[in-house]
Amino acid sequence: MSGLHRSTAYDANIFEDTRHLHPQFDWEMNLADAHFATVPCTYTPAQRTGGRELNPTEKVWNKMVQLPRSRVEHINTVLKDHKMFKQKYRGYVRNFWVFVKITGHATAVRIRHRAEDRYQGYGWWKHNEG
């Protein structure tokens, strides 16, 4: 995470402007929504442009891209559901950044300790262990 940004900036521009804060190997790829189609090394859904319909391969691609993205968006929704984000913040930006970071970690703990396992873990690392 590279920190807080001005809310009027375009997401892809923020990513490009802060690329040095999240270095990647040449072989690493990103998974993002259509806003990031201009960003190199990024997988994005195929888009219907100019009234063109998606072909069957593009439809399958979009389903493949949307599955992991929906998991990330669900976590974002849980995070943004915190009461802190439902009211106007009147403090210092530096403090807000700390509060957001703590809220992110607390949200991760809350999700990890749910009774039901909403998503199957993927990868060699440990999942949902306290």
BELVEN-V215953 format. One line per field, one symbol per residue. phi: phi as a letter, one per 20 degrees, with the letter a starting at -180 (. if undefined). psi: psi as a letter, one per 30 degrees, with the letter a starting at -180 (. if undefined). Layout:
phi: ???
psi: ???
//
This chain:
phi: .dofcffeffgfffgffdgfecfcfgefcdcbefgegeefmcecffdedmnfefegffffgfffffffffffffffffffffggeecfecdefgfggfffffffffffffffdffedfcffcoeefcldf
psi: kfallkffkkeeeeeefgeffilllefkllklaffgffklhkklkkkjkgfklkleeeeeeeeeefeeeeeeeeeeeeeffkeegglkkhakeeeeeeeeeeeeeeeeeeeeglekjekklklflkkhk.
//
